[in-house]
Amino acid sequence: MSMYTKAIFRLKILVLFLLVSMSVSAQDGLLIGGGVSYQIPTNTFGTQDFGFASVANNGYGLNIGTSWFFNPRLSIGSELAYSYFPKDKKVWNQENKGDIKVNYQMMNLNAQGNLYFAEDEFRPYLGAVFGLYYLRNLVSFASNNAGTDGDASVDYISKSWHAGFGLESGMFIELAKASYLQLSLRYTMIPDIELEYFPEDDVTINPHGKQNHWSVSAKLFFGKK
């Protein structure tokens, strides 16, 4: 079984797990919802070293999930999310040499716990997120010198699984009897990713290491607490 096939199989298992949990949550009166997010790549705190923010631009994300208030000030939940980061055009500028396509994609399944500081319609909170992240990073370069000795064309996709975690703050707002809006700011940390070098192709995968990022999200949840 190839690495790609294994990754797809694991992803299907994660999706199945989330759908089952959402079905159970609906029966138990828990909240189900989803939303969108604005993703901001970042380097390590306090440094301007070359990193994820150097190679990727701001992107977007989509997510679905559950939330269970087992206590007026405590909740646990699940989240299945997809994120897309386009290339940084300055770093990947190859206009005089050829056409290059670069993007960074991510799928993750998370468990989340939140602590709320109020019990009314507006509930500020702090949360912690832990999960499994599937990264798919693409670089495809078509050289203007294709077919000659100066052809530097290269095409590769890096696929890998990593554990990650995040810290989140936000506001949980009751819009109506059975609908809720959640606004949040999250910082996600994915441990350092090992460099892979292929001398036959003169390619180094993930030279920036970590793929840490900020997320600003808006989610709608439905159900009775």
N, C-alpha and C positions, 0 to 999 in steps of 0.2 A: 504494500500500500504506500503510495507516494505521500510526501509531506503535505501537498495540497489536498489530497483526498482525505487524509487524517484530519486536517484543519476543518474541512467542510463537515465531516462526520461529527467532530466535537461541537461545532457551531450548531448543528441540527439538534444535538442533545441539549445544548443550552437553551435553544428556542423552545423545545418541547418542555423543558423544566419550567420556563417562565410561563408558558401558556397554561400548564397545569396549575401553577401557583395562582395565576390570575383567575382561573375557574373556581378554585377553592375559595379565594378571597371574595369573589362575587357571591358565593353561597353563604359565606359567613358574614356578609354585610360590610366587607372592607371596601376601600376606595380603589378604583381603577382609572387610569388616565394616561396622558402622554403630552408631549410638547416639542418645542424647538429650542435650540441653543446657538449662541454665537461663541465660536471657539478661538482662543488666542494662544498661539504657541509661545513658549517662554524658555529661556535658558535657566541655569541654576540661580537661585536667589543670590543677589549681591555680586554677580560677576557679569562681565561683558564678553566672556569667552565665546568662541564659536560653538553654537548649539542648535537646538531645534528651531528657535526663533530666527536663526540666521538663514535657514534653508526653506522654511515654510511661511506662508502668509496666513492671515486670519481666515477661518473657515466657518462651517456650520455643522449642526448636529440635529438628529431626530431621535426621539426616545418614546418608549411605552413602559408602563410600570404599575406597581401596586403600592398601597400604603395602608398600614393597619394601626389605628390608635388603640392600643391595648390599655392605655392610661391617658387622661386628658393632657398630660405633659410629655408623653413618650410615644413614639411610633417606630415601627420597623417596616421595611419595604423592599421591593426588588425593582430592578431597572434593566431593560435591554436597550442599548443605544448604538447609533451609527454616527461617526464623525468623518468629515472630509476636510483636508487642508491642502490648498493649492501651493504651487512652488513660489518661492521668492524670485521675482523676475530679475533682480540685480545680480544675485548670487548665481543663478542659472542662465545668465545671458550668454547665448551662443549664436547670436544672429549672424555673425561673420563666418561661422564654421559649419552651421547646419541647424536642423530643427530638433529641439529637445522637449520632451514631455515628462513632467515630474509631478507626482502627487502622493499624499500620505493619507491612507484610510485606516479607520479603526472601528472595530465592533467590540462591545464589552457587555458583560452581564455582571451586575453589581447587587450587593446587599447593602442596605443603608439603615442607620439608626439616627433619630433626631430627638433632641431635647428642646422643649418649648418653654418660653418664659412667660406665657400668659395662657388663659383658657377662654378668652373671648373671641370675637370675630376676626381680630388681627393678632396673629401669633408669631412673633419673632422667634427664630430657633437657630441652634447650632447642630451640625450633623457630621457623622463620619461615614465614609463609603469604602467598601472593600470589594474587589472583584477580579475577574479574569479578562484580559485584553488581547484581542487578536489584531495584530498590526500587518497591514499590507502596503508596502512602500514601493512605488514604481519609478523607474528611470528608463527612458527610451530616447536614445540619441541617434538621429539619422544624419550622417556627415555629408557635407557638400562634395566630399572627395570619394564618395562611394564607388567601389570598383577599382580604386587606384591604391598605390602603396601607402598613400596618406589617409586611407579610410580608417577613421577612429569610431565608427558606429558601434553602439553597444545597446543592449536591451536586457534588462533584468528586473525581476520582482522579488523583493525580500518579504517572506511570510514568517511570522513567529508569534508564539504565545507568551504572555507575561502576566504575572500577578501585579496588581497595582492598588493604590488606595488614594483617598482624597479627603479634604476637609471642606465643609460647606456651611455657609450662613445664608439666611433668607427670611422670607415672610410667608406665612400660610394664611390665606384670606378666605373667609366663608362668603361666597357670592350669593347663595340661596340655600334652601334647606338641604339640597343634595348635590350641590356643585361648589367647587373650591378652586382657587387660583394659588399657585405656588411660584414665587419669584425667588431666584437663588443665584449665588455666586460661589463657584467651586474651584478649588485648585487641585488638580490631579497629578499624582506623582507615580511614574513608572520607573522601576529600577534601571540602572545603567544597562544598556544593550550592548552585548559583545560585538566588536568589530569583526567583519568577515572580509577577507581579502582573497581575490581570485587572480593570481598572477597571469594566467593564460588569457584572461580578458582585461587585465589591467583595471579591475573594478574593486572599489572598497564600498561595502554596504554599511549603511548607518554610521557614517563618520562622526555624526553629531551626538551619538550616544543616546541619552535620555530623550523621551518624548513627552516631557511635562507640559501642561497647558492649563489655562484658565477657561472656565465656561460660565457664561451668563445665560440663564435659562428661564423660560416661562412654561409652566405646565398646568393643565386643567385636569382635575380629578372629579369623578362622579360616584355617588353612592352615599349610604347612610353610615355615619360613624357610630 
